[in-house]
Amino acid sequence: VLAPPLLATLAYTVYEYTQRDGFLRDTFDGLLAFFRRWLQPDLDQDGDGLPEWSRPEQGAFGDSPTLARSRRWAQGANINTIEAPDLAAYLLREAASLIQIAQVLGDQGVADEVALRRDALREHLQAMWNPETGAFHYRDRDTDAVPLGEIIFEGKGDQPLRDRTPLPHASRLILRVIGGMSHKPRVGCTIEGVNGNGQPTHETLDANAFDWYRGMGSATTRTVWREITDLKFDGLSRVYTVQVSTVDLSRHDQSLFVPLWTDAVTPEQVEQMVAMLTDPARYGREYGIPACPANDPAYDPTQQNGCGAVWPRWTTLIAWGLLDHGYRREAAMLFERLLNAQIRSLTTEQVFRALYNPDTGEGLGDSDVLEGVVSLGWFARLFGAFVPRSGCVMITGPLAFEGQPMVWTQHGIRIERSPDSTAIRFASGHSVTLPPDAGAQLICDEQPAAAEPPPLARTDPADPGTPNVEPESALPVDDAEPDDEQPALPPYDGLLPDVD
């Protein structure tokens, strides 16, 4: 299973900090091959230029009402049959990073090739926007439609559907079996009818097609159906209940905000998504963004019998998208809400949690996991300054926390920001004061650098009294350019804030 398409984005971020062209040259061929691999036919089964996720664990939000498997509150649709806005957004971001890398390396041919792919992905992403709902939605892989979920049959396990049943719209079917214990029955299903192209067809699903967990199994048909003339489950007795419904791709979840992380959305679309994010009846909850809107039938802020907890990683990704589009106040408010939940967990339990209750702030899920801690990258963007290397401070914008003085100390450098000024004090004692709205710039220590420490020495085991100076050739070699030869203002335009 391929990794999520974020490797070029990560590589370009490394370059933004180090400014090492050699790193980009060493990795570029592999990054380009990785991007091209994502667009191969086996990952793009309908051949339209937009691939599908292979498995939820690959990077999709697998706990949504649409995709969650083995959950009574979710339909468990097969992710291979769906085209997802978040995957399109990741690939768009990857394409943008590859174009930037190609331009740094002077390879305009590759930049032009990737730009064509980027433009096609933009069109696909825009096609998944619904102006009536003001949101992006999943769509069926083969029909590009967004079907609504409707139950077309319910009965006992040994009851067939013999009546001719036209579907409200062409759609795949979700087959559900409920009953028994954890043991999976040898269940199968045979369907006859008319497919989405108007052709008579039949499909058989064996036991391997059903995902089974604690007395419930589900499967998604490969065929898009327009009409059912006969449907029968095999291997089930009357102790089981069966249900057949059309796939529902209309429901929303947090992954559908990932297009905010691209430049492929219009200002009007961003405005509508922000309105949804800040609406208390949907995503604007007291302690952060829930995984699913509060008005969804499966909403459960405890994440016990539904979808609704705050996932810090997804929240951070959405917040970076807000910052990219200039919504600093909303990103700061979101940070404060999530931070309040994290502080609550740290204070009461002395741990960070993987998830948080958006209504109470209670910590949920595993403790002391990386995804549950405070995002310093997110805070750095809100703070509007950080230390890219020893002796220098990057100012990226004004302080987003209005009226709240803050201090950040990093590598011995103290940065104090307030509504009145930005004060920087370097480890050498040199200080600089800037107005609070100072533009993006790199501020470096003007004092002479401290003397270099003497070579490392170790004791010769044969003569404990004799120091053995480590030969220069044995020390690690750093091929980075000296600080005074690095560009005065590197182009922080990938994961980091844009700087002119």
ZAVOMAR-757783 format. One record per residue (C-alpha): residue in one letter; x negated, y, z. Coordinates in pm, whole numbers, padded with zeros to 5 digits, always signed. Each point is the difference from the previous one (the first is absolute). Last residue first. Example, Ala and Ser with C-alpha at 12.3 -4.5 7.8 and 13.67 -1.06 7.14 Angstrom:
REM ZAVOMAR-757783
s-01367-00106+00714a+00137-00344+00066
***
This chain:
REM ZAVOMAR-757783
d-00788+03761-00029v+00061-00242+00284d+00269-00269-00007p+00043-00184+00327l-00157-00346+00037l+00139-00317-00154g-00130+00116-00337d-00076+00366-00061y-00288+00090+00227p-00230+00142-00268p-00331+00057+00181l-00082+00359+00105a-00368+00080+00049p-00102-00284-00227q-00273-00211+00159e-00362+00111-00026d-00021+00152+00349d+00156-00314+00148p-00266-00224-00145e+00121-00221-00288a+00117-00344+00103d-00223-00297-00082d-00024-00105+00363v-00275-00257+00058p+00016-00201+00320l-00340-00019+00174a-00243-00275-00095s-00189+00212-00252e-00071+00263+00265p-00185-00250+00217e+00151-00038+00349v-00262+00120+00247n-00121-00278+00229p-00064+00113+00355t-00275-00196+00176g+00049-00086+00368p+00210-00307-00068d-00283-00151-00208a+00107-00310-00194p+00366+00104+00015d-00093+00336-00158t+00225+00259+00162r+00221+00212-00220a-00032+00352-00134l+00243+00208-00206p-00171+00283-00182p+00001+00338+00179p+00324+00202+00009e+00047+00265-00275a-00011+00357+00125a+00336+00171+00035a+00140+00174-00307p-00052+00374-00027q+00319+00201+00069e+00234+00079-00290d+00247-00279+00087c+00234-00066-00292i+00349+00130-00086l+00172-00161-00301q+00301+00187-00137a+00375-00011-00049g+00152+00341+00070a+00010+00176+00334d+00351+00035+00140p-00102+00000+00366p-00276+00259-00062l-00350-00141+00036t-00252-00005+00286v-00340-00166-00036s-00233-00123+00272h-00363-00115+00020g-00074-00175+00329s-00196-00285-00159a+00290-00240+00059f+00220+00221-00220r+00277+00228+00124i+00292+00068-00232a+00279+00245+00085t+00313+00019-00216s+00210+00303+00081d+00319+00159+00133p+00270-00271-00028s-00253-00242+00149r-00271-00237-00116e-00306-00105+00198i-00261-00211-00175r-00282-00132+00219i-00289-00176-00174g-00192-00264+00194h+00072-00267-00263q+00374+00070+00044t+00180+00227+00245w+00354+00106-00094v+00177+00278+00191m+00362+00108-00035p+00201+00318+00051q+00375-00060-00063g+00192+00287-00161e+00082-00192-00319f-00144-00348-00021a-00093+00005-00369l-00331+00176+00060p-00095+00174-00323g-00182-00173-00285t-00288-00227-00098i-00290+00136+00207m-00290-00246-00024v-00255+00022+00278c-00371-00070-00042g-00292-00098+00226s+00050-00375-00013r+00227-00107-00282p+00364+00034-00109v+00098+00174+00327f+00371+00085+00000a+00238+00291-00054g+00365+00075-00074f+00133-00143+00325l+00288-00150-00198r-00240-00167-00241a-00220-00120+00282f+00305-00137+00184w+00091-00222-00296g-00356-00129-00021l-00003-00054+00376s+00301-00232-00022v+00103-00086+00356v+00001-00372+00073g+00264-00260-00091e-00152-00125-00326l-00319-00104+00178v+00174-00239+00235d-00019+00038+00377s+00342-00150+00073d+00221-00206-00229g+00365+00092-00051l+00184+00292+00151g-00089+00314+00197e+00295+00199+00131g+00043+00345-00155t+00373+00001+00079d+00170+00066-00335p-00278-00083-00248n-00100-00315+00194y-00370-00053-00068l-00206-00255-00191a-00352-00149+00015r-00045+00113+00358f-00276+00200+00166v-00089-00108+00350q-00026+00137+00355e+00357-00121+00067t+00180+00307+00136t-00239+00276-00106l-00122-00158-00325s+00355-00087-00104r+00129+00350+00075i-00301+00157-00171q+00073-00207-00312a+00366+00103+00000n-00090+00368+00042l-00260-00039-00275l+00272-00119-00238r+00208+00309+00065e-00298+00236-00012f-00120-00144-00331l+00347+00034-00154m+00017+00364+00105a-00345+00061-00152a+00101-00165-00329e+00320+00209-00012r-00197+00319+00063r-00260-00089-00262y+00245-00065-00285g-00243+00113-00274h+00042-00286-00246d-00318-00183+00096l+00090+00053+00366l+00332-00180-00045g-00179-00285-00176w-00242-00027+00288a+00302-00020+00231i+00144-00291-00199l-00325-00195+00033t-00018+00073+00371t+00356-00119+00052w-00076-00323-00185r-00299-00066+00225p+00185+00103+00317w+00294-00243-00053v+00300+00145+00186a+00266-00262+00069g+00326-00023-00198c+00077-00333-00162g+00230-00256+00157n+00056-00246+00279q-00304+00059+00220q-00158+00304-00167t+00082+00206+00312p+00123+00293-00211d+00257-00225-00170y+00145+00119-00330a+00143-00289-00204p+00319+00181-00102d-00211+00298-00120n+00100+00336+00149a-00316+00024+00214p-00216-00020-00311c-00247-00288-00023a-00362-00019+00117p+00068+00270+00254i-00180+00335-00035g-00110+00153+00327y+00071+00028+00369e+00317+00214+00002r+00145-00130-00326g+00000+00181-00335y+00048-00308-00220r+00375-00025-00064a+00253+00178+00221p-00277+00223+00136d-00068+00133-00354t-00369+00095-00020l-00109-00283-00228m+00307+00030-00223a-00054+00374-00049v-00367-00069-00070m+00102-00244-00272q+00229+00260-00159e-00270+00267+00006v-00255-00238-00150q+00240-00080-00283e+00054+00370-00071p-00374+00067+00005t-00043-00273-00264v-00171-00333+00064a-00302-00140-00184d-00258+00178+00216t-00023-00305+00224w+00024-00077+00372l+00364+00112+00005p+00059-00313-00214v-00041-00190+00333f+00347+00110+00120l+00163-00322-00123s-00215-00195+00245q+00208+00143+00287d+00318-00190-00087h+00312+00054-00212r+00279-00228-00112s+00112-00004-00364l-00181-00315-00109d+00277-00242+00102v-00023-00340-00167t+00338-00153-00082s+00157-00228+00256v+00043-00371+00066q+00069-00133+00349v-00018-00351+00139t+00103-00137+00337y-00141-00331+00122v+00180-00252+00220r+00200-00097-00308s-00289-00201-00139l-00288+00115-00216g-00228-00189-00240d+00110+00184-00313f+00156+00344-00038k+00240+00052-00290l+00072+00290-00236d+00216-00007-00310t+00128+00268-00240i-00206+00296+00122e-00010+00320-00208r-00253+00274-00070w-00301-00170+00153v-00367+00102+00010t-00185-00328+00022r-00289-00077+00234t+00241-00040+00287t-00100+00117+00347a-00014-00242+00292s+00104-00001+00364g-00014-00229+00301m+00135+00018+00352g-00010-00233+00299r-00321+00119+00153y-00197+00091-00312w+00029-00123-00358d-00117+00165-00323f+00184-00179-00276a-00162-00047-00342n-00185-00311+00119a+00334-00175+00061d+00087+00005-00372l+00162+00276-00202t+00174-00100-00322e+00102+00252-00263h+00256-00003-00280t+00059+00205-00312p+00264+00139-00233q-00133+00320-00165g+00139+00349+00063n-00340+00162+00047g+00048+00026+00376n+00065-00372+00028v+00327-00188-00043g+00093-00291+00227e-00129-00311+00169i-00171-00028+00340t-00155-00299+00175c-00121+00026+00359g-00235-00197+00219v-00033-00087+00368r-00210-00278+00143p+00067+00134+00349k-00259+00205+00189h-00034-00094+00367s+00035+00311+00217m+00352-00102+00094g+00319-00037-00200g+00177+00295-00148i-00022+00286-00249v-00076-00027-00371r-00044+00314-00208l-00023+00041-00379i-00090+00350-00123l+00105+00044-00362r-00162+00194-00280s+00202+00276-00155a+00219+00111-00289h+00273+00220+00144p+00333-00064+00174l-00058-00373-00057p+00254-00206-00193t+00108-00310+00195r+00157-00297-00183d+00126-00217+00282r-00187-00320+00086l-00209+00118+00296p-00094-00320+00180q+00070-00084+00367d-00239-00250+00164g-00187+00262+00203k+00316+00173+00113g+00111+00323-00160e-00081+00356-00104f-00006+00137-00356i-00043+00330-00186i-00151+00215+00274e-00110+00338-00137g-00346+00159+00012l-00035+00298-00229p-00224-00026-00305v-00280+00248-00083a-00070-00077-00367d-00339-00026-00173t+00144-00315-00166d-00302-00231+00024r-00179+00108+00317d+00308+00116+00188r-00043+00340+00157y-00118+00129+00337h+00116+00352+00079f-00137+00354+00007a+00213+00260+00173g+00231+00298-00044t+00305-00227+00015e+00162+00149-00310p-00332+00088-00163n-00107-00368+00002w-00373-00033-00063m-00128-00337-00129a-00041+00133-00355q-00238+00263+00137l-00231-00273+00123h+00001-00176-00336e-00079+00322-00185r-00287+00079+00235l-00137-00352-00049a-00018+00062-00376d-00188+00326+00057r-00246-00170+00233r-00070-00276-00251l-00082+00261-00263a-00216+00188+00251v-00192-00323+00069e-00117-00017-00361d-00085+00373-00012a-00212-00022+00316v-00169-00311-00137g-00105+00188-00313q-00096+00310+00198d-00277-00183+00184g-00199+00288+00151l-00061-00171+00334v+00192+00265+00196q+00270-00009-00270a+00030-00376+00025i+00034+00024+00378q+00278+00258-00030i+00182-00211-00259l-00035-00305+00223s+00147+00192+00294a+00301+00114-00206a+00058-00356-00121e-00009-00132+00356r+00253+00260+00111l+00226-00100-00287l-00049-00367+00088y+00097+00070+00361a+00308+00194-00113a+00118-00278-00233l-00043-00247+00285d+00206+00224+00230p+00272+00045-00263a+00068-00376-00017e+00092-00225-00292i+00189-00306+00120t+00018-00365-00111n-00334-00092+00158i+00123+00134+00336n+00258-00278+00029a+00292+00154+00190g+00014-00075+00372q+00355+00127+00064a-00065+00149+00342w+00194-00009+00329r-00023-00378+00032r-00377+00016-00036s-00197-00282-00159r-00156+00228-00262a-00006+00378+00014l+00012+00146-00353t+00309+00221-00031p+00077+00069+00366s-00368+00099+00035d-00259-00202+00191g-00222-00081-00301f-00109+00357-00061a-00232-00071-00292g-00376-00028+00048q-00097-00353-00103e+00187-00152+00294p+00325+00046-00199r-00125-00240-00268s-00078+00036-00371w+00106+00363-00029e+00120+00087-00349p-00183+00158-00292l+00114+00305-00202g-00117-00003-00362d+00323-00141-00146g-00120-00356-00041d+00293-00161+00180q-00229-00214+00215d-00245+00272+00090l-00231-00180+00242d-00065-00292-00237p-00009+00244-00291q-00305+00200+00122l+00046+00351+00143w-00145-00069+00343r-00310-00145-00162r-00064+00331-00178f-00023+00177+00337f-00237-00265+00138a-00215+00015-00314l-00029+00379+00041l-00099-00037+00365g-00257-00267-00086d-00158+00211-00275f-00004+00309+00224t-00165-00151+00307d-00371+00056-00062r+00051+00325-00193l+00224+00138+00276f-00256-00081+00268g-00275+00151-00212d+00191+00327-00024r-00047+00047+00372q+00204+00298+00121t+00018-00165+00346y+00338+00115+00136e+00182+00043-00331y-00171-00312-00132v+00153-00211+00276t+00340+00145-00094y-00064-00096-00362a-00059-00358+00108l+00319-00012+00207t+00215+00128-00288a-00176-00239-00236l+00087-00288+00236l+00367+00088+00054p+00183-00246-00224p+00104-00240+00278a-00224-00309+00007l+00073-00265-00261v+00147-00334+00103
***
